Amino acid sequence: MLQAVICPVDTHAFKRSLHHSERYNRRGFGRAEEVAGSLEQAYQSDLVAKIRENGYALEHGRLSVKLAEAFGFCWGVERAVAMAYETRRHYPTERLWITNEIIHNPSVNHHLREMDVLFIPVEEGVKDFSDVASGDVVILPAFGATVQEMQLLNERGCHIVDTTCPWVSKVWNTVEKHKKHAFTSIIHGKVKHEETLATSSFAGTYLVVLDLAEAQMVSDYILASAAGERPGSDSPEAAATATGLDRDAFMARFARACSPGFDPDLDLARIGVANQTTMLKSETEEIGRLFERTMLRRYGPKELQEHFLAFNTICDATQERQDAMFSLVDEPLDLMVVIGGYNSSNTTHLQEIAVSRGIRSFHIDTPERIGPGNRIEHKPLGAELELLEPFLPAGPLRVGITSGASTPDRVVEDVIHRLMDLSAN
């Protein structure tokens, strides 16, 4: 296995030098019209367009379908996929790689494999760059790549096509500002997700928190430190932070979610908040407010700016899709179908919204998960795949449908057709 291990001293300087390289491309190749037909045929849907025009509703026999008013491909995903198609057109004979999936959608990645695009092998979370050679073309996916990976590819003499979403780049700029001013970046994200791995590689000192519960643990530790106590003593401050962790327990909990040499007693004195762009918007906002309150309580209003930084790094498309989902689950629905890759973070959070409202919800990655017969193979939230039969109940049926930002309309269309077929039997 060969993994990127070089650690640049100055990520900003490295990015600047890379962007001036003749072997680096972030703008595409001016071949949008050439690939437009292929993209439309593979991913767009006349049926979905008609449903949008009909107020996002479809009636078919006993089946009533209601689509979320924002779903599917976002601008950043469309851009990444289009650039991948352009890259193959521009380099028809060169070996073409992607450092990971271009986006988290099995049908899109299948189409790219059919175009002879190679995928960097990954084993136990480690990417193997052994077969990548000088002169090869390497696409960086929509959720980005680590600084170390980009360094390795640049030094190997590869042509790099960077499809990183600008919203992700905005987060990178944020954590670089944290680093410049000696703030620790608290990153709301999934520690093994490609985007969070990339973001943390641009940070200086960092700590990744998965959710509000983990953020609360960090807050408790900060406040316990302020009192000079660890949770468990008889002091009022310690009693107020009774859910906190002592230093050893803290480091055990976050050992794989922090920068090398992280010291919670030193590195939590100045913090800034950032996020993986596909996390649940409301939770990211609450985490930001929690840390602002924590540092205000710890240092007081006069010193707050010296100890806390916050930037808005929530992706507009993620926010729109989550807002649309909240509106959809307010409708009278019998069940919800959420479509997207099982490793798609933004899709999982859409599923969470449905589950939080007590709606029967089914997360599928491809239309083939429905049928044959009245069955569905789906992934319950936080569980493994399971098979349900029968799937659709008898009588009038109201179904809500949404899809993650990496899911083409054509896939949504195919799911609707399968629901129509099942409801007709």
N, C-alpha and C positions, 0 to 999 in steps of 0.2 A: 504494500500500500504506500502511496506517496501522497501526503497531505501537505497543503500550504502551511509552512511553519515560520516564514520570515515575518518579523514584526517591524513595521516601519516606525521611525521615531516621530515623524510628523505626517499625519494622515492628510492634512490640508495640502501640504506641499506635494505629497505623492499624487493626490487627485489632480492638482494643477498640472503637474508634469505629464500625467497620463492623458489628460484632456487635450494636451497639445501634441500628442503623438499621432503620427500618420496611420498608425495601426489601431487607433481607437475611434469608434463611431457611436454617437449617441443620437444622431439626427435621422437615421435611415438613409436610403439610397435614391430617393426621388422616384421610386417605382410603384407608388401607391395605386395608380390607375392600372398597372399591369397585373397586380394581385387582387384587385377589387372583386373581380368576377369569382375567383376561387374562394375568397373569404365569404362572399354572399352565398354561394352555393353550399358551403360547408356549415355556415353558422347562422344565417338569418332565416326567418320564418314568416311566410305570408299569413298563416293562421294567427300567430301571436300578434302581428301587426293589426289584424282585423279585430282581435279581442281588445287591444288597446283603444282602437277607435270606437269600440262599443262600450266605453266606460269600464274597461278591464273586466267585463263579465261575459260569460257564455252560457247559454241554455241548450241542453241536448237531452231530450227525453226527461228522465227523472234526475239527471245530473245538472247541477248548477255549479259552474266554476267561477271563482273570483280570484283574479290575479292581484298581487301587491302592485301598487302604483310605481314602485321603483324596484327593479330586480335585474338579475343577469349582468351581462358584460358591462363593466364600467369603462370610462375613458382610458384609464391606465392599462387595463387588460387588453382592450381593443388595440391600443398602440403597440403593446408588446407582441401580440400575435401577428399584427400586420408587419412589424419589423422583422419577425422571424421568417415570414413568407418572403419579404423583400430580400432578406439575406440569402436565402436559398436561390432566389432568382439572380442575384448579383454574383454569387459564387456557385455556379452550376456544377462544378467538378471538384471543388475543394472539400476536404473533410470538414464537416460542420458539427459542432458539439453544443450542448446546453449544459451548464453547470449543475442544473437540477431540472425539475419540471418547469416549463416556461410559465405555466400557471397551474393551480391545483384543480385540474379537470381532466379526467381520463380520456374523453373523446378528443379534446384538442391535442393532447400529447400523442395519442394514437395517430392522428393525421400527420403530425410532424415526423413520426417514425416512418410513415409511409413515404415521406419525402426524403428519406435517407439521412435524417438528422440523428446523430448519435447522442446518447445521454451519459454523462459522467457516472460511472458505477459508484454506488454507495453501499458500504457494508458496516453495520453497527454504527451508523452516523458519521463514518469517515469516508470522504470522497477520494477516489483513486484516480489521480491525474497521470498515471504512468504512461498511458498510450497517447496522450496529447503531445503533439510535436510542433516544432517551429513551422510557421506557415499555416497551421490549422486555424480555422475560424471558430471562435467560441462566443456563444450568446450568453449574456448574463440575464437571468429571468426578471420578471416584473417586480419580485420582492427583493431583488438585489443579490449581491455576493459580498463576502467578507473582504476586507482590505488585503488580508493575506492571500486569498485566492486570486485577486486581481494582480497583486504583486508577482505571484508565481507565473501567471499567464503572460504578463508583460515581459518578465525576464526570460521567458522561454521563447519569445518572438512570435506569439500568437496574434492574430487579428481579433480584436475584442469588439463585439457589438453589444452595447449596453442598453437594455430595455427597461432598466429600473424605473418604477413609477416615480414621477416627481414628488408625490406626497411622501414616499419613503425617503427620497433624498432630503426632503425638508426635515424629517426627523434626524437624519444624519447630521445636518447642519446644526440642529439644536444641541445634540450631545457634544458636538465639537465646540460649541459655545460654552457648554458646561465645563468641558475640559480646559478650555483657554482660561477660564476664571476660577479654576481649582474647585469646582463643584462636583460632587458625586452624582451621576445620573441614576435616578430611580426609574427603571424601565418597566412599564406595565406590559407584560407579554408572556409568551410561552417560551421557556428557556431553550428548547430544542428547535423552535420554529426558525426557518431559514432567514426570515426578515429580522427577528430578534438577534440571531447570531451575527448578521451583517451589521445591525445597528450597534451592538455592543463592541464590535471590532473598531468602530469609529470613535467610541467613547474613551475616556481616560479611566477613571475609577467608576465602577458601575455595580448596581445590584438589580436583579430582575425579580419582580413580584408578579405572581400569577393572577391574583385577584385581591379583592378588598380585605379578605381575611388575612392574607400574608402582609398586605400593607399595614394592617392594624398591628401585627406583631412587630413590624419595624418601628411604627409610631410608639408603641409601648416601650420598646427598648430605648428609644431616644429620651422619652420622658423619665424612665427609670434612671438613666444616666444623669439626667439633670439633677435628680435628688441625691445622687451619689449612692444609690441603692440598687440592688437587683431585686426583681420581684420575689416575694416570699418573706420579706422582713415585716416588721410591725409598723413601719412608717406609713403615714397617710398617703404619700406619693406612691410608695410601692404597692399599697393596697389598691390604689386606683389603676395600677397597671398589672393586676394579678394574672392577666392572661399572657404576660410577656415571657421572654426566655432569658436565661442567663447566657453569658458569652459563649460557653461551649455548646449549649443547645442551639443558640442562634447560628453559630458557624456550621453546626451539623445540618441544620435545616436548609441553609442557603449555600452550602459548600460548592454546589455546581451552578450557582446562579449569581456569582459575583466575580469581579476581576481578581487576577492573581495578587496575593498579598493584602487582600481586603481586611481592614481592621474596623469593626463596627464602632469601637470607642473613639476612633479618630475620624473615620470617613463619613459619618452621619451627621457631622456638625454643619456642613454646607451641602445642600442637596438641591437638585433640579429634577423636574418630572418630565418624562417623555413616554412614548408608547409605541407598541406594535400597532400599525394603522388599522388592523382588522379586528381589534378587540372591541368589546361592548362599550359604546360611547358613554353611556350613563355611568358605568363603573369607572372608566378612566377619569371622568370628571369628578366623581366622588373621591377617588384616590388623590387627585390633585388638591381638592378641598381639605381632605384629611391631613395631608402633609403641611398645608399652609397653616391650619389650626395648630398642628403639633409644634411647628417652628415658632409660631406666634406665642404659644404658651411657654415654650422653652426659652426664647430669647427676648420676647417683648416686641412691641410695635416699632420701636426706634431702630432695632437691629435686624428686623425681619428680612429686609432686602439683602443684607450681608449673608444670610443663611438659607434663603429660599428663592428659587427661580422657577417660573412656570411659563411655558409657551404652548400655544394651541397647536397640537400636532395631530388632531383627529381628522381623518380623511373625509372629505365631503361625500364621496360616493358611499362609504361605509355608513356614514350618518344618515344619508337619504334612505338607504335600504333598511336600516334598522327602524327609522321613523315610519316608513311605509308598512313594515311588519307590525309595529305597534297599532297602526290604524286598522290593518287587516284583521288582527285578532280581536278587535272590538266588534267585528261583524258576527252575525249568527252563523257559525260554522259547525259542521259535524266532524270534520277532520281536516288536517293540514298536511300537505306534501311539501317538503323542503328539498330542493334539488341542488346538489353540489358535491365536490370531492370530499371524501371522508377525512382527508387531511387539510381541508380548507377551514381556516379559523373563522373567517367571516360567515361562512355557511353554518358552522356549529353555533355561533351566537344567534343567528336567526332561529335555529331550532330551540335554543334556550328560551327565547321570547315566547314561543308557542307553548312550551312546556310550563313556563311560569304562569300562564293563564289557564292551565288545566285542559288544554285542547289536545285531543288525540293527534299526535304528530308523527310523521314518518319521514325520516331522512334517507334519501336514496342518492346514489352517485350517477346512475345511468337508467334509462327507461327500461332496460332489460330486467331490472329488479322487480318489475310488475309483471305477473303472469308467468307461465301459462295458467289458465284457470283463475279463480278468484283468490290469488295469493300475492304476497309481497315479501321480498327480502329487504329488510331495512336495518338501520343502525340506531337503536335507542340512545339517548344522550348518555355518554359515559359508559356505554356497554358495548359488547361485541355484536356482530351481525346476528339477526334472528329472523326466522321464517314465520310468517303469520298467514293462516288460512282457516276460515275465509277472511278476506280483507275488507271488501265493501259490504256494508249492511244492506238489508232490503229497504225499499221505500224511497221517498224523495231524499236526495243527497246533496248537501252543500259542502263543496270542497274548496279550501283556500290553497293557493299555490304561490310559492316564491322560489327564488333561486339565488345562489351566491354570485359574487361578482366575477367569477371565473366560468360561469355556465352559459353556453350559447343559447340563443332563442330556439334554435333547431332542436336542441335536447328537450326544452320545455314543451315544444310542440309534440314531440314523440311521446312524452309522458301523458299529455292531454289526450292524445289518440288512444292510448292504452286504457285510460280511465273511461273514455267513451265506449270502447269495446266491452269492457267489463260491465259497465252499468247497463248495457243493452241486453245482457244475458239474464 
